[in-house]
Amino acid sequence: MESKTLVAQNWKLDLNHTDINFKIEHLGIAFISGNFSEFEGKLELVEDSGFENARVSFSLNSESLNTGNDMRDNHLKTPEFFDAFSFPTITFESTAFYKNEGDDYKLIGNLTIKDQCREIELIASFKGEATDLWGNNIVVFHIKGEIDRLDFGIEWNQKLESGIPAVGKTVVFDMNIELVPDQE
């Protein structure tokens, strides 16, 4: 689905309609899912190239992590995992955004967690443009990717008697991103 002529050069996350979700393997046979509820982000278009070469940035409040279990969430916020008190923000700054195939774009950038910065690659699938019920223009992307948590200093690794790690090392992201024109 090709985008029409975009109505704005600068876009920001619609905080009420964006979901930042993740999951990680648990006990080698299941998954634990969660999300971040406090975040902000923007997409800035350059020249007249549509989304091609856009600059993307976002930040997450690591304290807003939620897996639906208070005891687990509190543990994830400790220094053994995110150390939310010392590192309250997780950030991403794009270095490349280009058309890959069909409606998919490759989004490459620097992710920083706990002062550990690593380049990651995400797939951003353009889902379309629309006008919502209140007359606001929106664009929607579905973004997927994964990271190795060990690359970001999240090294807690208790093992079961069988030797299987209680928590896997690969974190999978699945994000529904709705953007609205940034009027600032």
WOCORVEN-V458167 format. One record per backbone hydrogen bond with DSSP energy under -0.5 kcal/mol. CO is the residue of the C=O (numbers start at 1). NH is the residue of the N-H. E is the energy in kcal/mol with one decimal. If there is no record, write none. Layout:
BEGIN
co/nh/e
CO/NH/E
CO/NH/E
END
This chain:
BEGIN
co/nh/e
9/45/-3.4
10/182/-2.9
11/43/-2.2
12/180/-2.6
13/15/-1.1
14/17/-1.7
19/21/-0.7
19/176/-1.5
20/36/-1.8
21/174/-2.1
22/34/-2.4
23/172/-2.7
24/32/-2.7
25/168/-2.8
26/29/-1.5
26/30/-2.0
30/26/-3.1
32/24/-2.1
34/22/-2.4
35/66/-2.4
36/20/-0.6
37/39/-0.5
38/61/-2.7
40/59/-2.7
41/13/-2.1
42/57/-2.3
43/11/-2.8
43/45/-0.5
44/55/-2.7
46/49/-1.4
49/52/-1.5
51/54/-2.4
54/56/-0.5
55/44/-2.9
56/94/-3.0
57/42/-2.7
58/92/-2.3
59/40/-2.1
60/62/-0.8
60/90/-2.3
61/64/-1.9
62/65/-1.2
64/37/-1.1
66/35/-2.1
69/73/-3.0
70/74/-2.7
71/75/-1.8
72/76/-2.7
73/77/-1.1
75/78/-1.6
76/82/-2.6
77/84/-1.5
77/85/-0.6
78/81/-1.9
78/83/-2.7
80/156/-1.1
83/87/-2.8
88/62/-2.2
88/63/-0.5
90/60/-2.8
91/112/-2.8
92/58/-2.0
93/110/-2.7
96/108/-2.7
97/53/-3.6
98/106/-3.2
101/104/-2.6
103/126/-3.1
104/100/-3.1
104/101/-1.1
105/107/-0.6
105/124/-2.9
106/98/-2.0
106/108/-0.6
107/122/-2.9
108/95/-3.4
108/96/-2.1
109/111/-0.6
109/120/-2.9
110/93/-1.7
111/113/-0.5
111/118/-2.4
112/91/-1.7
113/116/-2.1
115/117/-0.6
116/113/-2.2
116/118/-0.5
118/111/-3.0
120/109/-2.1
121/146/-0.5
122/107/-2.8
122/124/-0.6
123/125/-0.7
123/144/-2.3
124/105/-2.3
124/126/-0.6
125/127/-0.5
125/142/-2.3
128/140/-2.3
130/138/-2.8
132/135/-1.9
136/132/-2.8
137/181/-0.6
138/130/-2.1
139/179/-3.0
140/127/-2.9
140/128/-1.1
141/143/-0.5
141/177/-3.2
142/125/-3.0
143/175/-3.1
144/123/-2.7
145/173/-3.4
147/149/-0.7
147/171/-2.8
148/151/-1.5
149/152/-1.5
149/154/-1.9
150/153/-1.4
153/155/-1.1
158/166/-3.1
160/163/-2.2
164/160/-3.0
166/27/-2.3
169/149/-3.0
169/171/-0.6
170/25/-0.6
170/172/-0.5
171/147/-2.2
172/23/-1.7
173/145/-1.4
174/21/-1.3
175/143/-2.8
175/177/-0.7
176/19/-2.3
176/178/-0.6
177/141/-2.5
178/14/-3.3
179/139/-1.7
180/12/-2.8
181/183/-0.8
END
